[in-house]
Amino acid sequence: MARYTGPQTKIARRFGEPLFGPDKYLERRNYPPGLHGKMKKRKKLSVYGVQLNEKQKAKFIYGVLEKQFRNAFKKAARKEGITGELLLQILESRLDNVVFRMGIAPTRRASRQLVGHKHILINGEVCNIPSYEVKLGDIVSVRERSKSLEIITDTITRGIAGKYSWIEWDNSLMSGKMLNRPSREEIPENINEQLIVELYSK
């Protein structure tokens, strides 16, 4: 199961924003990593560079590698509608992301681990594939024997669940359902999807 396992703060500093949530190290060092990170004058990016940066940022946010991301884009391009928005909807429908959005796990990395370790059920069946595309009406729940896990109980207690209108969550059953695909306004990530579409359209 290929995935990026390197330092997250370094990536956040590269893009100049907290891609993986609040980061006290990013606040202290709000300049790019590396020997020349503090340089005031930095080389201006070309149009291609800006587009590539946006794609890389989206990949890191959702924790996918190039092949998965390209496949998601191809799938979005085949559908009718706004390709950029459809791409984000596909990424939002990944099981690891839905588990994160439901408030079962504090981060996407943690949700990916919960899925991989068979703590999550889809319609009552164990699913350990983080990239599984959750369909409308699918019931995503915590396995009975995993409901007492500290990481899950702590995150649910924090009250993240119920934050998104496109997801229905039942605290007592520790299960939720995707009601509809999120509109662009309901996706809080700071991504300019049009730049990604322009990059792949070259």
N, C-alpha and C positions, 0 to 999 in steps of 0.2 A: 504494500500500500504506500505508494510514493507520496510524499508531502514535504513541505518546507518545515524544518525543525530548528532553524538558526535563531539568532537573537531578534526579538521583535522590536526592541527600542531602536536598534540600528536602522531597521526598515522605516520606522516611524520618523526618525530624524532625517532620513533620506528624502521623504516626501514633505516633511515639515508639518505634519499633523498627526494626532493620536489615532492611528488606524485601528488599533486593537483595544481601545478604551483609555481611560485616564492613565497617564504615565508621568510619574514625578521626575524621572530621569530626563524625559523629553523637555519638561519645563525648565530644568536646570541647564540642559545643553540644547537649546533650540536652534542649532545650526547643523548642517550635514555632517555625517561622520567622515573620518579620514584626515590625512595630514593637512589638507587645504580647506577643511571644513569651515574655518573661521574667516576665510578670505572674504573681503567685502565685495570685490568685483569678481563675479563668476561668469563663465562663458554663457552667452545667451543660447537657449535651446532652439533648434530648428523646429519647423512645423511637425516634421516626422518625430523629432525627439519629444515634443509635447504629447503627441498622440500615443507614442510608445509608453511614456511615463504613466499616462492615464490607464492604459491597459494593464501595466505591471501593478499599479496601485489596486485595481479591481481584483486582480489575481491574488494578491496578498491578503486583501480584506476577506475574501471568501475562502481562502486556503486551497486554491486549485492550481494545478500545474498547466503548462501551455496546451497540451493535447486536450485535456478536459475543457479548458476555456474555449479553444477553437471549435470543439465539437458543439459546445453550448451556443456559440455564435452561429454556426451553420444551421443548427436547429431553429434558432430565432429567425434567421434570414429566410427560411422556407415557409414560415408562418405569415399570415396576413396581419398587418398592423405595423406599429413603429418598432423597427428592429432593435434599437437601443433599449427601449422599455421592456420588450419581450425577453431580451437577453438577461436583464436584471431580474425579471420574474422567474426565469428558469433557474438562475443562481439562488434566488430566495426560496425556491421550492426544494432545494437539496435537503435531505433529512437532517444533516448536521446543523444547517442553518435554521431549520424549523424548530429543532430542539432548543437552540439558542434563543430564538425569538419567543418561544413559549415560556422562557424563564426557568427551564429545567437545569440549565448549565450557565455559569457566569460568562463564559467566552466560547467562541466557535471551536477553539482547540479542545476545550474541556468537553464540549458536546460531541465532538468527533471521537474522543476517547470513550465516552459513555456508549456511543453507538457501536464502536469497534469491540467493546467488552461485553456486548449483548445485554445491556441494561434497558434497551428501548424496544418497544413492541409497535408494530404497524398492524392495525386491525386484529390484535390478539396474537400475532405471530412475531417471533424474534426476527429483527432485521439488523444485521451488523455491517451494512453497506452505507457509509456516510454520503455517497453520491446518489443514493436512491431518490428518485423524483417523487415527492409526496403529491398525491392527486387530490382533487377537491373531494371532501367527504371522508378521506382517510382518517382513522382514529390513531393518533400518536400517543402512546402512554408509557409510563414507567413500569418495568417488570415488578411483580409483587415483591419478590425477595430483595429488590434494589431500592424500595421506597424509603428505607431507613438510612441510606447512604448520606453521609454528612454533607458532601458537596451538593447533593440534590435538595435536601431539606433546608440547608442554609440559603441557597439561591431562591427557592420558592418563598421562604420566610421574608426575604427582602422585598417581595411584592412586585417583581418585574412582570409577572404574568398578567394578562389582560391589557397590556400596553398597546397592542395592535388590534385594530378593528377587524382585520381579515382573518384573525385567529380566535377561536373559541376555546376557553380553558376552564376546566373543572378542578378546583383545588382539592376537593375531598377525594376524588378518584385519581388525581394526578394524571389526567389525560386531557387531550385537546384535539381540535379538528380545524383543518384549513377550510374556511368558509368560501373564500374566493381568492383570485390572484391579486396581489397588492398593486395599487396604482402607483405611478412614479412618486406622487406626493406622500405616499405611505411608506416609502423606502427612505430611511434617514441617511443612508450613506452618501458622503460627498464625492460623487462620481459623475464626471461629464461623459455620459455614455455615447454621445454623438461623436466625440473624438475617437472612440474605439471603433465605431461603425466606419468612420472615414479611414482609419488605419487598415482595417480588413478589406475595405473596398478598393484599395489601390491596385 
